[in-house]
């Protein structure tokens, strides 16, 4: 009998779908996470006081990240978890106590819909967005704990931030466990045509390692956060090409780390 991947969605009537999961037919050794996959704002929150351009911009999501993450998951026969709500509503790569979990400002944009949240409103977003995302991710990690070896989180970043051009094109970030990020830096192809840097344009000091440190490090999983400059993954062809670069690169890194451990 032919087997198929299993795609599931979870949510709440007031917030719609807040998280999607994909489980491959065979037990995966890799899990791909894309926290900022969607710019969707639940209908009940209106426009959060933002213009349409702002709601479509990088402050609301990571443009191009989801198609790259999906292509990587296919290429590595990986499980996958990705968000269904804008990070302006709740940033699922932040713990509830973080000041930017429900940001009042992003880059130079004030977020009116977040400026005067009550404790009850904050708790509602935690309960309806963050908790289901965390539960879905935890569920897959536990279900495949005997086969999983690696967690990869996929993000994108804007080429211009607060008026400053960013020269870095690909960032390899780590939290408590630096093995895979350093491993990727050391196994980059000699002809790699991407300006690649460790812990740029962000680092764990910016609070971006939450998913890695909460879910991967305690389980002993190799892990890395990959940041891609979003002007490089605007089209389908660019997204597939980026995944085509990253999949064999991560394969080399895994093999190198395995070899060193044997």
DRENTIVEX-516000 format. One record per atom (N, C-alpha, C): residue number from 1; x, y, z; atom name. Coordinates in Angstrom, 3 decimals. Layout:
BEGIN
n|xx|yy|zz|atom
NUM|X|Y|Z|CA
...
//
This chain:
BEGIN
n|xx|yy|zz|atom
1|0.848|-1.194|0.000|N
1|0.000|0.000|0.000|CA
1|0.881|1.242|0.000|C
2|0.526|2.221|-0.832|N
2|1.290|3.461|-0.880|CA
2|1.035|4.277|0.375|C
3|2.073|4.834|0.962|N
3|1.937|5.652|2.161|CA
3|2.082|7.118|1.789|C
4|1.506|7.983|2.604|N
4|1.487|9.408|2.311|CA
4|1.863|10.203|3.546|C
5|2.357|11.418|3.315|N
5|2.580|12.340|4.412|CA
5|1.243|12.754|5.001|C
6|1.252|13.090|6.289|N
6|0.031|13.489|6.989|CA
6|0.118|14.963|7.365|C
7|-0.796|15.785|6.803|N
7|-0.851|17.213|7.100|CA
7|-2.036|17.479|8.009|C
8|-1.780|18.145|9.134|N
8|-2.844|18.460|10.087|CA
8|-2.772|19.939|10.456|C
9|-3.922|20.485|10.846|N
9|-3.994|21.886|11.259|CA
9|-4.739|21.981|12.578|C
10|-4.327|22.933|13.409|N
10|-4.930|23.105|14.724|CA
10|-5.224|24.586|14.944|C
11|-6.322|24.848|15.635|N
11|-6.662|26.239|15.868|CA
11|-7.803|26.405|16.839|C
12|-8.455|27.566|16.735|N
12|-9.529|27.944|17.650|CA
12|-10.509|28.795|16.862|C
13|-11.819|28.674|17.146|N
13|-12.806|29.450|16.375|CA
13|-12.515|30.946|16.324|C
14|-11.977|31.504|17.394|N
14|-11.721|32.947|17.433|CA
14|-10.435|33.354|16.707|C
15|-9.547|32.396|16.502|N
15|-8.244|32.723|15.920|CA
15|-7.975|31.995|14.610|C
16|-8.826|31.050|14.237|N
16|-8.577|30.270|13.034|CA
16|-7.429|29.301|13.246|C
17|-6.857|28.829|12.149|N
17|-5.749|27.884|12.234|CA
17|-4.485|28.599|12.706|C
18|-3.902|28.099|13.781|N
18|-2.712|28.752|14.346|CA
18|-1.436|27.940|14.144|C
19|-1.571|26.662|13.795|N
19|-0.382|25.837|13.580|CA
19|-0.728|24.686|12.641|C
20|0.236|24.361|11.790|N
20|0.121|23.233|10.872|CA
20|1.262|22.263|11.166|C
21|0.991|20.974|11.007|N
21|2.040|19.970|11.155|CA
21|2.039|19.052|9.945|C
22|3.211|18.585|9.597|N
22|3.371|17.622|8.512|CA
22|4.235|16.486|9.025|C
23|3.699|15.288|8.927|N
23|4.447|14.110|9.356|CA
23|4.673|13.209|8.154|C
24|5.915|12.859|7.857|N
24|6.198|12.021|6.690|CA
24|5.743|10.587|6.903|C
25|5.686|9.856|5.803|N
25|5.228|8.470|5.879|CA
25|6.170|7.614|6.727|C
26|7.463|7.895|6.631|N
26|8.449|7.132|7.395|CA
26|8.924|7.948|8.591|C
27|9.418|7.257|9.598|N
27|9.882|7.946|10.798|CA
27|11.012|8.919|10.450|C
28|10.844|10.200|10.763|N
28|11.828|11.206|10.355|CA
28|13.025|11.290|11.291|C
29|14.154|11.703|10.734|N
29|15.325|12.004|11.562|CA
29|15.530|13.510|11.691|C
30|14.726|14.283|10.934|N
30|14.846|15.744|10.923|CA
30|13.472|16.359|11.138|C
31|13.418|17.457|11.880|N
31|12.197|18.253|11.989|CA
31|12.524|19.687|11.586|C
32|11.676|20.236|10.724|N
32|11.823|21.609|10.237|CA
32|10.727|22.459|10.868|C
33|11.092|23.614|11.387|N
33|10.137|24.508|12.048|CA
33|10.184|25.871|11.364|C
34|8.996|26.444|11.121|N
34|8.911|27.782|10.526|CA
34|7.869|28.567|11.322|C
35|8.338|29.250|12.357|N
35|7.431|29.936|13.271|CA
35|6.705|31.102|12.618|C
36|7.377|31.793|11.696|N
36|6.843|33.040|11.123|CA
36|6.380|32.834|9.686|C
37|5.678|31.735|9.455|N
37|5.274|31.352|8.101|CA
37|4.120|32.173|7.549|C
38|3.319|32.786|8.422|N
38|2.071|33.424|7.989|CA
38|1.991|34.880|8.441|C
39|1.327|35.702|7.622|N
39|1.041|37.088|8.012|CA
39|-0.429|37.270|8.365|C
40|-1.148|36.182|8.507|N
40|-2.591|36.254|8.769|CA
40|-2.873|36.828|10.157|C
41|-3.786|37.785|10.214|N
41|-4.267|38.343|11.472|CA
41|-5.708|37.898|11.657|C
42|-6.043|37.257|12.763|N
42|-7.419|36.798|12.973|CA
42|-8.422|37.933|12.802|C
43|-9.559|37.598|12.223|N
43|-10.566|38.606|11.889|CA
43|-10.954|39.454|13.086|C
44|-11.042|38.841|14.253|N
44|-11.477|39.560|15.443|CA
44|-10.520|40.649|15.898|C
45|-9.291|40.626|15.400|N
45|-8.301|41.640|15.773|CA
45|-8.232|42.774|14.757|C
46|-9.057|42.703|13.721|N
46|-9.083|43.763|12.723|CA
46|-7.750|43.911|12.018|C
47|-7.346|45.153|11.802|N
47|-6.057|45.396|11.139|CA
47|-4.954|45.756|12.129|C
48|-5.250|45.668|13.424|N
48|-4.303|45.989|14.490|CA
48|-3.770|47.416|14.370|C
49|-4.515|48.276|13.672|N
49|-4.110|49.667|13.526|CA
49|-3.026|49.896|12.499|C
50|-2.775|48.900|11.646|N
50|-1.684|48.976|10.674|CA
50|-2.214|49.102|9.253|C
51|-1.448|49.732|8.404|N
51|-1.799|49.827|6.989|CA
51|-1.651|48.461|6.329|C
52|-2.248|48.329|5.156|N
52|-2.115|47.076|4.421|CA
52|-0.658|46.793|4.079|C
53|0.080|47.826|3.710|N
53|1.500|47.629|3.391|CA
53|2.272|47.103|4.596|C
54|1.988|47.646|5.765|N
54|2.676|47.180|6.973|CA
54|2.321|45.730|7.274|C
55|1.050|45.379|7.098|N
55|0.605|44.014|7.395|CA
55|1.168|42.998|6.415|C
56|1.585|43.467|5.257|N
56|2.169|42.573|4.259|CA
56|3.693|42.552|4.318|C
57|4.266|43.416|5.127|N
57|5.720|43.572|5.157|CA
57|6.381|42.542|6.071|C
58|7.699|42.614|6.132|N
58|8.478|41.669|6.931|CA
58|8.205|41.785|8.427|C
59|7.605|42.874|8.884|N
59|7.324|42.966|10.321|CA
59|6.248|41.973|10.731|C
60|5.435|41.521|9.774|N
60|4.309|40.641|10.082|CA
60|4.643|39.164|9.949|C
61|5.700|38.853|9.177|N
61|6.036|37.451|8.902|CA
61|7.426|37.390|8.301|C
62|7.831|36.179|7.880|N
62|9.115|36.002|7.204|CA
62|8.850|35.643|5.749|C
63|8.795|36.634|4.852|N
63|8.478|36.347|3.448|CA
63|9.440|35.329|2.838|C
64|8.866|34.355|2.134|N
64|9.666|33.355|1.446|CA
64|10.124|32.196|2.296|C
65|10.013|32.313|3.614|N
65|10.549|31.274|4.496|CA
65|9.774|29.962|4.381|C
66|8.443|30.040|4.317|N
66|7.653|28.807|4.301|CA
66|7.943|27.945|3.074|C
67|7.935|28.474|1.850|N
67|8.243|27.604|0.709|CA
67|9.631|26.976|0.788|C
68|10.602|27.717|1.305|N
68|11.936|27.138|1.478|CA
68|11.888|26.012|2.503|C
69|11.214|26.254|3.622|N
69|11.097|25.235|4.669|CA
69|10.396|23.988|4.140|C
70|9.341|24.173|3.362|N
70|8.617|23.030|2.800|CA
70|9.497|22.237|1.846|C
71|10.282|22.932|1.039|N
71|11.172|22.241|0.110|CA
71|12.269|21.489|0.859|C
72|12.773|22.073|1.930|N
72|13.767|21.380|2.752|CA
72|13.155|20.133|3.381|C
73|11.942|20.267|3.905|N
73|11.274|19.118|4.521|CA
73|11.109|17.986|3.513|C
74|10.725|18.321|2.286|N
74|10.599|17.285|1.254|CA
74|11.957|16.661|0.956|C
75|12.977|17.504|0.835|N
75|14.297|17.013|0.479|CA
75|14.949|16.156|1.544|C
76|14.536|16.343|2.801|N
76|15.131|15.591|3.904|CA
76|14.154|14.604|4.530|C
77|12.993|14.423|3.883|N
77|11.943|13.536|4.427|CA
77|11.678|13.867|5.893|C
78|11.542|15.154|6.160|N
78|11.453|15.660|7.528|CA
78|10.015|15.864|7.973|C
79|9.813|15.832|9.276|N
79|8.573|16.331|9.864|CA
79|8.642|17.852|9.842|C
80|7.471|18.489|9.969|N
80|7.457|19.946|9.886|CA
80|6.358|20.522|10.753|C
81|6.649|21.671|11.357|N
81|5.664|22.442|12.119|CA
81|5.795|23.892|11.678|C
82|4.661|24.510|11.318|N
82|4.738|25.921|10.918|CA
82|3.523|26.697|11.377|C
83|3.738|27.980|11.629|N
83|2.712|28.835|12.198|CA
83|1.658|29.258|11.199|C
84|0.469|29.611|11.732|N
84|-0.634|30.043|10.898|CA
84|-1.125|31.437|11.218|C
85|-0.390|32.160|12.072|N
85|-0.798|33.490|12.517|CA
85|0.416|34.419|12.482|C
86|0.182|35.679|12.180|N
86|1.260|36.666|12.149|CA
86|1.987|36.756|13.484|C
87|3.280|36.978|13.405|N
87|4.059|37.154|14.632|CA
87|3.708|38.442|15.362|C
88|2.970|39.338|14.714|N
88|2.491|40.534|15.406|CA
88|1.415|40.182|16.426|C
89|0.682|39.106|16.160|N
89|-0.343|38.632|17.102|CA
89|0.340|37.920|18.264|C
90|1.219|36.975|17.916|N
90|2.075|36.322|18.913|CA
90|3.271|35.745|18.171|C
91|4.461|36.033|18.639|N
91|5.683|35.510|18.040|CA
91|6.004|34.166|18.690|C
92|5.756|33.087|17.947|N
92|5.921|31.750|18.523|CA
92|7.374|31.358|18.748|C
93|8.315|32.228|18.408|N
93|9.714|32.017|18.757|CA
93|10.115|32.852|19.972|C
94|9.135|33.157|20.795|N
94|9.376|33.886|22.040|CA
94|8.544|33.263|23.159|C
95|9.070|33.243|24.393|N
95|8.289|32.770|25.532|CA
95|7.286|33.839|25.945|C
96|6.231|33.453|26.661|N
96|5.193|34.425|27.040|CA
96|5.711|35.632|27.807|C
97|6.769|35.456|28.559|N
97|7.267|36.574|29.375|CA
97|8.111|37.563|28.570|C
98|8.451|37.248|27.336|N
98|9.284|38.146|26.533|CA
98|8.514|39.399|26.142|C
99|9.178|40.536|26.192|N
99|8.508|41.796|25.868|CA
99|8.085|41.860|24.410|C
100|8.792|41.129|23.534|N
100|8.453|41.160|22.112|CA
100|7.658|39.946|21.652|C
101|7.100|39.191|22.604|N
101|6.199|38.101|22.210|CA
101|4.956|38.658|21.529|C
102|4.497|39.814|22.012|N
102|3.391|40.556|21.401|CA
102|3.888|41.987|21.252|C
103|4.686|42.252|20.230|N
103|5.476|43.489|20.169|CA
103|4.631|44.752|20.053|C
104|5.033|45.771|20.790|N
104|4.376|47.077|20.656|CA
104|5.057|47.900|19.568|C
105|6.261|47.466|19.162|N
105|6.969|48.135|18.082|CA
105|7.815|47.114|17.343|C
106|7.846|47.218|16.020|N
106|8.691|46.358|15.198|CA
106|9.407|47.229|14.182|C
107|10.730|47.203|14.221|N
107|11.541|48.153|13.457|CA
107|11.059|49.560|13.798|C
108|10.548|50.313|12.816|N
108|10.076|51.669|13.111|CA
108|8.557|51.757|13.169|C
109|7.894|50.607|13.153|N
109|6.434|50.580|13.169|CA
109|5.913|50.392|14.593|C
110|5.070|51.294|15.049|N
110|4.317|51.076|16.282|CA
110|3.136|50.178|15.934|C
111|2.844|49.210|16.817|N
111|1.747|48.268|16.588|CA
111|0.592|48.662|17.503|C
112|-0.345|49.494|17.036|N
112|-1.422|49.968|17.911|CA
112|-2.223|48.843|18.556|C
113|-2.402|47.747|17.842|N
113|-3.186|46.645|18.389|CA
113|-2.540|45.945|19.558|C
114|-1.277|46.272|19.840|N
114|-0.564|45.641|20.958|CA
114|-0.185|46.624|22.063|C
115|-0.479|47.894|21.885|N
115|0.067|48.894|22.812|CA
115|-0.615|48.917|24.174|C
116|-1.867|48.501|24.234|N
116|-2.579|48.575|25.515|CA
116|-3.270|47.252|25.840|C
117|-2.571|46.148|25.621|N
117|-3.150|44.841|25.909|CA
117|-3.337|44.654|27.409|C
118|-4.497|44.127|27.783|N
118|-4.729|43.778|29.179|CA
118|-4.098|42.419|29.466|C
119|-3.962|42.099|30.727|N
119|-3.430|40.786|31.097|CA
119|-4.307|39.675|30.524|C
120|-5.604|39.895|30.519|N
120|-6.522|38.886|29.984|CA
120|-6.322|38.708|28.480|C
121|-6.138|39.802|27.757|N
121|-5.921|39.711|26.311|CA
121|-4.598|39.010|26.001|C
122|-3.584|39.304|26.782|N
122|-2.301|38.631|26.591|CA
122|-2.443|37.137|26.852|C
123|-3.141|36.781|27.915|N
123|-3.329|35.366|28.237|CA
123|-4.115|34.658|27.141|C
124|-5.099|35.341|26.565|N
124|-5.876|34.737|25.483|CA
124|-4.975|34.396|24.301|C
125|-4.095|35.304|23.946|N
125|-3.193|35.030|22.817|CA
125|-2.207|33.910|23.139|C
126|-1.727|33.899|24.358|N
126|-0.835|32.808|24.771|CA
126|-1.563|31.471|24.669|C
127|-2.786|31.429|25.196|N
127|-3.558|30.186|25.224|CA
127|-3.987|29.733|23.839|C
128|-4.312|30.681|22.965|N
128|-4.893|30.328|21.666|CA
128|-3.876|30.262|20.530|C
129|-2.692|30.825|20.724|N
129|-1.684|30.807|19.661|CA
129|-0.419|30.063|20.104|C
130|0.234|30.570|21.142|N
130|1.514|29.982|21.545|CA
130|1.363|28.565|22.081|C
131|0.419|28.359|22.968|N
131|0.282|27.036|23.590|CA
131|-0.024|25.942|22.575|C
132|-0.949|26.148|21.617|N
132|-1.167|25.114|20.600|CA
132|0.068|24.865|19.731|C
133|0.802|25.927|19.417|N
133|2.027|25.757|18.627|CA
133|3.037|24.915|19.406|C
134|3.238|25.277|20.648|N
134|4.191|24.535|21.478|CA
134|3.751|23.084|21.650|C
135|2.460|22.867|21.859|N
135|1.951|21.505|22.047|CA
135|2.121|20.667|20.788|C
136|1.843|21.267|19.627|N
136|1.985|20.536|18.367|CA
136|3.437|20.138|18.135|C
137|4.349|21.059|18.398|N
137|5.768|20.769|18.222|CA
137|6.229|19.711|19.215|C
138|5.827|19.855|20.461|N
138|6.199|18.872|21.482|CA
138|5.666|17.493|21.127|C
139|4.442|17.445|20.607|N
139|3.838|16.168|20.247|CA
139|4.647|15.422|19.206|C
140|5.095|16.119|18.181|N
140|5.894|15.467|17.141|CA
140|7.259|15.059|17.685|C
141|7.863|15.917|18.485|N
141|9.161|15.581|19.070|CA
141|9.080|14.329|19.934|C
142|8.006|14.191|20.676|N
142|7.844|13.010|21.524|CA
142|7.507|11.770|20.702|C
143|6.688|11.962|19.666|N
143|6.263|10.823|18.845|CA
143|7.449|10.189|18.121|C
144|8.398|11.015|17.713|N
144|9.535|10.500|16.942|CA
144|10.856|10.646|17.698|C
145|10.778|10.601|19.001|N
145|11.984|10.844|19.800|CA
145|13.062|9.793|19.569|C
146|12.677|8.600|19.107|N
146|13.670|7.548|18.886|CA
146|14.405|7.702|17.561|C
147|13.875|8.529|16.652|N
147|14.512|8.668|15.339|CA
147|15.018|10.076|15.044|C
148|14.490|11.094|15.711|N
148|14.898|12.466|15.415|CA
148|16.336|12.741|15.860|C
149|17.072|13.430|15.008|N
149|18.455|13.805|15.295|CA
149|18.702|15.303|15.172|C
150|17.890|15.984|14.354|N
150|18.201|17.365|13.982|CA
150|16.939|18.218|13.904|C
151|16.992|19.428|14.481|N
151|15.943|20.433|14.306|CA
151|16.525|21.619|13.532|C
152|15.792|22.027|12.503|N
152|16.175|23.177|11.688|CA
152|15.031|24.177|11.706|C
153|15.288|25.413|12.090|N
153|14.257|26.442|12.003|CA
153|14.636|27.401|10.877|C
154|13.627|27.771|10.081|N
154|13.855|28.575|8.884|CA
154|13.206|29.946|9.036|C
155|13.995|30.983|8.800|N
155|13.538|32.370|8.904|CA
155|14.070|33.170|7.723|C
156|13.473|34.341|7.511|N
156|14.033|35.274|6.532|CA
156|14.142|36.655|7.169|C
157|15.022|37.471|6.604|N
157|15.215|38.817|7.153|CA
157|15.271|39.832|6.019|C
158|14.952|41.065|6.358|N
158|14.906|42.135|5.368|CA
158|16.316|42.611|5.004|C
159|16.557|42.926|3.723|N
159|17.897|43.385|3.326|CA
159|18.241|44.787|3.805|C
160|17.224|45.557|4.171|N
160|17.447|46.907|4.691|CA
160|16.712|47.033|6.016|C
161|17.438|47.338|7.082|N
161|16.836|47.444|8.407|CA
161|17.180|48.799|9.002|C
162|16.136|49.566|9.306|N
162|16.316|50.921|9.837|CA
162|17.281|51.744|8.983|C
163|17.091|51.608|7.674|N
163|17.870|52.395|6.726|CA
163|19.253|51.870|6.421|C
164|19.658|50.787|7.072|N
164|20.997|50.230|6.877|CA
164|20.934|48.978|6.002|C
165|21.767|48.951|4.956|N
165|21.851|47.764|4.110|CA
165|22.571|46.646|4.852|C
166|22.075|45.441|4.680|N
166|22.711|44.271|5.285|CA
166|23.443|43.492|4.195|C
167|24.727|43.308|4.364|N
167|25.502|42.585|3.355|CA
167|25.381|41.075|3.515|C
168|25.164|40.594|4.733|N
168|25.031|39.160|4.950|CA
168|23.821|38.637|4.184|C
169|23.978|37.468|3.582|N
169|22.891|36.869|2.804|CA
169|22.300|35.642|3.485|C
170|23.123|34.958|4.251|N
170|22.672|33.761|4.959|CA
170|23.284|33.757|6.349|C
171|22.448|33.623|7.368|N
171|22.932|33.560|8.736|CA
171|22.705|32.188|9.331|C
172|23.713|31.666|10.008|N
172|23.610|30.390|10.715|CA
172|23.700|30.692|12.203|C
173|22.598|30.498|12.907|N
173|22.483|30.927|14.298|CA
173|22.371|29.724|15.223|C
174|22.848|29.898|16.430|N
174|22.721|28.841|17.429|CA
174|22.336|29.440|18.771|C
175|21.820|28.570|19.631|N
175|21.555|28.933|21.004|CA
175|22.581|28.256|21.891|C
176|22.095|27.450|22.829|N
176|22.990|26.790|23.778|CA
176|23.909|25.771|23.108|C
177|23.458|25.185|22.032|N
177|24.208|24.129|21.346|CA
177|24.704|24.669|20.001|C
178|26.009|24.838|19.873|N
178|26.559|25.441|18.650|CA
178|27.087|24.421|17.649|C
179|26.902|23.123|17.916|N
179|27.550|22.102|17.090|CA
179|27.169|22.182|15.613|C
180|25.881|22.305|15.340|N
180|25.467|22.224|13.943|CA
180|25.744|23.522|13.192|C
181|25.546|24.647|13.846|N
181|25.841|25.925|13.189|CA
181|27.323|26.016|12.833|C
182|28.187|25.665|13.782|N
182|29.623|25.669|13.501|CA
182|29.967|24.629|12.446|C
183|29.290|23.474|12.534|N
183|29.519|22.423|11.548|CA
183|29.179|22.875|10.142|C
184|28.074|23.610|9.996|N
184|27.709|24.119|8.672|CA
184|28.728|25.133|8.168|C
185|29.199|25.985|9.057|N
185|30.230|26.944|8.640|CA
185|31.467|26.211|8.117|C
186|31.787|25.079|8.723|N
186|32.996|24.345|8.357|CA
186|32.811|23.438|7.148|C
187|31.566|23.175|6.755|N
187|31.318|22.273|5.627|CA
187|30.707|23.000|4.435|C
188|30.750|24.322|4.451|N
188|30.236|25.085|3.306|CA
188|31.025|24.723|2.050|C
189|30.320|24.605|0.937|N
189|30.980|24.288|-0.327|CA
189|31.956|25.403|-0.703|C
190|33.107|25.051|-1.271|N
190|34.094|26.078|-1.647|CA
190|33.535|27.119|-2.615|C
191|32.582|26.700|-3.438|N
191|32.015|27.619|-4.425|CA
191|30.688|28.222|-3.975|C
192|30.408|28.187|-2.672|N
192|29.160|28.756|-2.162|CA
192|29.076|30.237|-2.528|C
193|27.987|30.606|-3.194|N
193|27.853|31.983|-3.686|CA
193|26.984|32.826|-2.772|C
194|27.025|32.554|-1.486|N
194|26.236|33.296|-0.509|CA
194|27.160|33.834|0.579|C
195|27.011|35.097|0.910|N
195|27.768|35.671|2.026|CA
195|27.153|35.129|3.308|C
196|27.876|34.219|3.948|N
196|27.346|33.463|5.081|CA
196|28.128|33.797|6.345|C
197|27.395|34.088|7.413|N
197|28.052|34.457|8.667|CA
197|27.374|33.780|9.845|C
198|28.168|33.557|10.873|N
198|27.663|32.949|12.100|CA
198|26.987|34.011|12.962|C
199|25.782|33.689|13.427|N
199|25.035|34.571|14.340|CA
199|24.855|35.987|13.798|C
200|24.509|36.078|12.530|N
200|24.097|37.336|11.906|CA
200|22.866|37.053|11.044|C
201|21.965|38.005|10.896|N
201|21.975|39.356|11.455|CA
201|21.470|39.417|12.897|C
202|21.190|38.255|13.477|N
202|20.746|38.186|14.873|CA
202|21.563|37.125|15.593|C
203|21.409|37.084|16.911|N
203|22.038|36.034|17.704|CA
203|21.131|35.705|18.881|C
204|21.539|34.727|19.664|N
204|20.746|34.339|20.835|CA
204|20.546|35.506|21.791|C
205|21.450|36.467|21.780|N
205|21.313|37.642|22.649|CA
205|20.077|38.459|22.306|C
206|19.563|38.287|21.087|N
206|18.344|38.985|20.665|CA
206|17.079|38.202|20.997|C
207|17.233|37.061|21.649|N
207|16.076|36.267|22.045|CA
207|15.548|35.329|20.985|C
208|16.318|35.120|19.902|N
208|15.792|34.355|18.769|CA
208|15.984|32.844|18.895|C
209|16.649|32.380|19.937|N
209|16.941|30.948|20.062|CA
209|15.914|30.210|20.920|C
210|14.767|30.815|21.162|N
210|13.778|30.216|22.060|CA
210|13.384|28.807|21.636|C
211|12.990|28.634|20.381|N
211|12.557|27.308|19.933|CA
211|13.683|26.298|20.061|C
212|14.873|26.672|19.631|N
212|16.013|25.757|19.708|CA
212|16.314|25.362|21.145|C
213|16.371|26.341|22.024|N
213|16.787|26.074|23.401|CA
213|15.707|25.401|24.230|C
214|14.445|25.628|23.900|N
214|13.359|25.002|24.651|CA
214|13.102|23.578|24.193|C
215|13.163|23.348|22.885|N
215|12.715|22.067|22.346|CA
215|13.836|21.140|21.881|C
216|14.909|21.686|21.318|N
216|15.954|20.831|20.752|CA
216|17.068|20.523|21.741|C
217|17.633|21.564|22.350|N
217|18.789|21.363|23.230|CA
217|18.511|20.392|24.376|C
218|17.371|20.502|25.084|N
218|17.135|19.574|26.192|CA
218|16.997|18.119|25.748|C
219|16.654|17.906|24.476|N
219|16.494|16.545|23.953|CA
219|17.774|16.027|23.307|C
220|18.798|16.844|23.314|N
220|20.057|16.424|22.722|CA
220|20.070|16.456|21.212|C
221|19.085|17.115|20.596|N
221|19.030|17.178|19.143|CA
221|20.019|18.211|18.612|C
222|20.729|17.856|17.577|N
222|21.466|18.867|16.837|CA
222|20.471|19.916|16.368|C
223|20.892|21.169|16.268|N
223|19.924|22.198|15.895|CA
223|20.612|23.419|15.320|C
224|19.867|24.115|14.461|N
224|20.371|25.345|13.853|CA
224|19.193|26.198|13.426|C
225|19.368|27.505|13.509|N
225|18.409|28.468|12.976|CA
225|19.041|29.084|11.735|C
226|18.332|28.997|10.615|N
226|18.845|29.520|9.356|CA
226|18.067|30.769|8.971|C
227|18.781|31.872|8.824|N
227|18.204|33.155|8.421|CA
227|18.621|33.452|6.978|C
228|17.631|33.685|6.108|N
228|17.888|33.915|4.687|CA
228|17.426|35.322|4.320|C
229|18.268|36.078|3.654|N
229|17.844|37.425|3.253|CA
229|16.699|37.322|2.246|C
230|15.600|37.998|2.537|N
230|14.370|37.691|1.807|CA
230|14.346|38.136|0.349|C
231|15.266|39.019|-0.059|N
231|15.299|39.376|-1.480|CA
231|15.882|38.262|-2.340|C
232|16.431|37.225|-1.694|N
232|17.011|36.091|-2.414|CA
232|16.023|34.950|-2.598|C
233|14.852|35.056|-1.976|N
233|13.872|33.958|-2.038|CA
233|12.477|34.508|-2.347|C
234|12.414|35.385|-3.334|N
234|11.135|35.987|-3.677|CA
234|10.316|35.129|-4.637|C
235|10.971|34.392|-5.506|N
235|10.262|33.598|-6.505|CA
235|10.334|32.112|-6.166|C
236|9.455|31.347|-6.805|N
236|9.461|29.895|-6.603|CA
236|10.824|29.313|-6.967|C
237|11.384|29.773|-8.069|N
237|12.674|29.250|-8.514|CA
237|13.771|29.560|-7.500|C
238|13.751|30.761|-6.960|N
238|14.755|31.134|-5.955|CA
238|14.584|30.322|-4.676|C
239|13.347|30.083|-4.287|N
239|13.075|29.311|-3.076|CA
239|13.550|27.869|-3.230|C
240|13.266|27.276|-4.384|N
240|13.707|25.903|-4.624|CA
240|15.226|25.823|-4.709|C
241|15.841|26.826|-5.321|N
241|17.299|26.838|-5.423|CA
241|17.949|26.950|-4.047|C
242|17.359|27.780|-3.175|N
242|17.911|27.919|-1.830|CA
242|17.821|26.593|-1.079|C
243|16.668|25.947|-1.165|N
243|16.527|24.636|-0.523|CA
243|17.512|23.642|-1.129|C
244|17.715|23.738|-2.448|N
244|18.650|22.847|-3.120|CA
244|20.087|23.050|-2.682|C
245|20.409|24.234|-2.204|N
245|21.728|24.495|-1.624|CA
245|21.813|23.972|-0.196|C
246|20.755|24.202|0.572|N
246|20.797|23.896|2.004|CA
246|20.688|22.404|2.304|C
247|19.881|21.668|1.555|N
247|19.665|20.249|1.876|CA
247|20.964|19.447|1.810|C
248|21.711|19.467|0.703|N
248|22.967|18.699|0.706|CA
248|24.006|19.247|1.676|C
249|23.981|20.548|1.891|N
249|24.912|21.162|2.851|CA
249|24.655|20.608|4.245|C
250|23.400|20.572|4.656|N
250|23.083|20.013|5.973|CA
250|23.388|18.526|6.030|C
251|23.224|17.832|4.905|N
251|23.585|16.419|4.861|CA
251|25.071|16.217|5.102|C
252|25.890|17.047|4.481|N
252|27.345|16.961|4.708|CA
252|27.686|17.223|6.164|C
253|27.002|18.213|6.733|N
253|27.278|18.562|8.129|CA
253|26.920|17.411|9.054|C
254|25.772|16.797|8.837|N
254|25.370|15.647|9.665|CA
254|26.393|14.533|9.557|C
255|26.814|14.241|8.347|N
255|27.774|13.153|8.148|CA
255|29.104|13.463|8.824|C
256|29.528|14.715|8.770|N
256|30.787|15.109|9.409|CA
256|30.700|14.958|10.923|C
257|29.580|15.401|11.494|N
257|29.408|15.296|12.946|CA
257|29.310|13.838|13.367|C
258|28.600|13.033|12.587|N
258|28.513|11.596|12.892|CA
258|29.893|10.954|12.854|C
259|30.666|11.317|11.823|N
259|31.997|10.740|11.689|CA
259|32.904|11.101|12.850|C
260|32.780|12.331|13.319|N
260|33.607|12.771|14.442|CA
260|33.225|12.069|15.732|C
261|31.949|11.664|15.823|N
261|31.464|11.027|17.049|CA
261|31.729|9.528|17.070|C
262|32.047|8.950|15.913|N
262|32.226|7.489|15.851|CA
262|33.651|7.081|16.221|C
//
